[in-house]
């Protein structure tokens, strides 16, 4: 269940929290006393909303996250129209990097899961240089999930970031959270790749204009099928069916 002090907007089968900005969300996850919010966070964009419309299991999985925040501009626009007030987009990659720095500030132990071994090693090294207390890491090519969960438990980590892509990372988090209910989990997709420079993020102007999705499409034409969901989402919004 999401926090009672945050407005929520129902978009299709998904309720999204109307956080004012990234800072409010950061302070929710790690408060000013360094205490951790127990639960998980999922970035919501039009693609996930459309997938949830077609797959009840995905919809239920998304609803299991205590924090669901607006990552995609298509979600933000709908929330602004319905709440009739300013709502900021919170890019998951930026939120994760800011969260890591906040964990460093309060010396919150962090565990990394996901990505290729080389990318994971680079991510860990860079975070350690930023004084983040990385207490363990497992790449995304593990075979024994229970062993990973035990590794997290024994490490004493309080914040666990999972870079395995959606919906795989959310499914892993859902299972892991049941065994480690006092921890905070965040699915971060390709954030490690961007953080280490192995994948380039859209140029600043594209980001400012909320056209990262278009940049990714130009850079990776193979994403055309996935981006088709965005146009279907827009059509449903215009027809008042979401």
N, C-alpha and C positions, 0 to 999 in steps of 0.2 A: 504494500500500500504506500502511495506517495505521501509526502508530508502535507499536513492539513493547512499549513500557512502559505501554500503555493497554489495559485489559481491553475486550473487544468482545462484543457480544450480537447474535446472529443473529435478526432479526425479519423473517419472510418471506424475501424475496430480498436484504435489506439488512443489512449489519453496521453496528452503531452503537457508537461509542466511549463508554466509561463514564467520562467526565471527572467529577472530584469536584465541580467548581464552575466558574463563569465565570473566576475568576482563574487556575486551572490551564490553561484553554484559552487565555487571553490570553498567558500566559507561554510557551505552546507556539508561538504565532504570532509574537510578538516577545519574544525572551528578554531577560534582564536586562542583556545586553551590547548590546542593540539590533539583534541579528541576526534576519533574517527567515526564517521557515519557508517553503520553496519548495513550492508546491502550491496546493490549493484546499480550501475548507470548504463543506459543505452542511448546512443545518438539516434534520433528519429529523423528520417528524410522521406521524400515521396516514394522512393523505391521500396522501403520497408513497409510503408503504409499499404502499398499495392500488393506486396507479397502477403501481408497479413490478411488482406481481404480474400485472397485465394486459398490460404492455408490456415485452418483453424489452429493447428499445432503451433505455428509461428506466432499467431495472434496471442495465444495463451502464454507463450514464452516471453514475448515482449511485455505483457502485462505483469509478469513476475518481477520485473525490475522495479525497484523502489524509486529510482530516478530515471525519468524519460525526458530528455531535453531536445530542443529544436536545433538540429544541425543543418538540414536542407532549407534553402530560402523559400521553397514551395510550401513548407510547413509553417515557416515564420509568417508568410503573407496571410495564410488562412487564420492564424492566431491573432494577427493584428486586426483583421476585419471583424472577427467575432468578439474580441475583447475591447476593441475601439481604443487601443492604447499602444504605446511603443513596446515592441518585443525585439530583442536582439538575437540574431543568429549566433550560435555558439559552435564553431567548428571543432569537431572532436579532436583533431590533431593539436590544435592550439590549446584546448582545455587540458589535454594530457600533459603537454610540456609544462604548462603553468602549474598543474597539480604536482608534477615531479619537483618543481622548485619549492612549492609550498611544503612538500614532504621533507625536503632538505632543511628548510627553515625550522621545522618542528622536530626534526630527526625521527620521522616516521619510517619504519623499515618497509622496504618495497621489494616485491618479487616480480620478475618478468617472465612471461610465458609467450611463446610464439616466434614466428619468423624463421628464416634460415639461420643455421649456426653462426655463420660469419656476420650476418646483420645483427643478430642478438649480441654477439661479443662486442661489436662496435657500439651498440646502444648502451650496453652495460658500462663500457669504458668511458663513454662520453658523460653518462649520468654520474659516475664516480668522480669525474673531474669537476662536476657541478656540486659536489658534496652531498649527493643523494645517497642514502644508506641502502644500497642494493644488497640484500642478504641472500639472494639466490636467483637462478635463471634456468629455464628449460626451453629449448627450441621447440618449434611446432611439429617436429617429426618423431614424437614419442609414441611408444606402443602401449605402455602401461599407465593408464590414467590415474589409477589409484596410487601408484608410486609417486606421481607428480603431486597429487594432493597431500600425501604424507610428507613430501619434501617441503611443500609450502608450510605445512603445520609445524614441522621441526625447525624451520628457519625463523619462526617468530614474526613473519611478515604481517603487516596490518593492511597494506594496500597492495593489490595484485592487479597488474595490467596484462591483458590477454590480446595478443595480435595474431589471430587465426582466421580472420575474415568472417563475414556474416553469412549464414546463421551459426556456423560451427563454433565461433567463440562464445556466442550467447548460450548455446546448448551446454558447452563445457562449464561456463560460469554458473548456470542453473544447477548443475550437478555438484559442482565444487562448493557452492554457497551453502548447500544443505549440510555439508560436513564441517564447514568453517563459518558459522553464522556471525561471528564477531568481526569478520574482515570486510573490507570494501573492495569490490571488483569492478573493473572498467574494461569493456571491450574497445580496442583501439585500432582495429583494422590494419591499415598499412602505415601507421604512425612511425614505427621503428624505421622503416625504409626511408621515409621523408626526413626524419630526425637525423639520420646518418648520411643523408645526401645520396643514397642509392637510387632514390626516385625523386624527381623534381616535382615540387608543388607548382600549381599554376602561378604565373607572374602576378605581382601585387595588384596591377590594374584589373586583371580578370577577377581576382578575389574581391576587390573593392566593389566591382560591378555585379558580384554574386554569379559569376559565369564560370566557376570552377568545373561544373559539370560539362560545359561546352568545351573547355580546354581539354578535359580528359577524353572527350569524344573525338576531338581532332587528333590528339596524341595517340589514342587507341581506338581506331575505327571498329575493332572487334566488340566494343562496348555498345554498339548501336542497338542490339536486341534489348539490353538492359535499360538503355535510355528511353526505349519505347514506352516503358512504364511511366516515365515522367510526363509524356504527352497525354497518355491516358488519364493520369492523375489530374492534369490541368483541365481536361475536358470534363471530368466528373465535378471538379470544383466549380467551373463555369456553369454547369447544369444544376448546381446545388445538391449534388448526390453524395457528397462526403461530409 
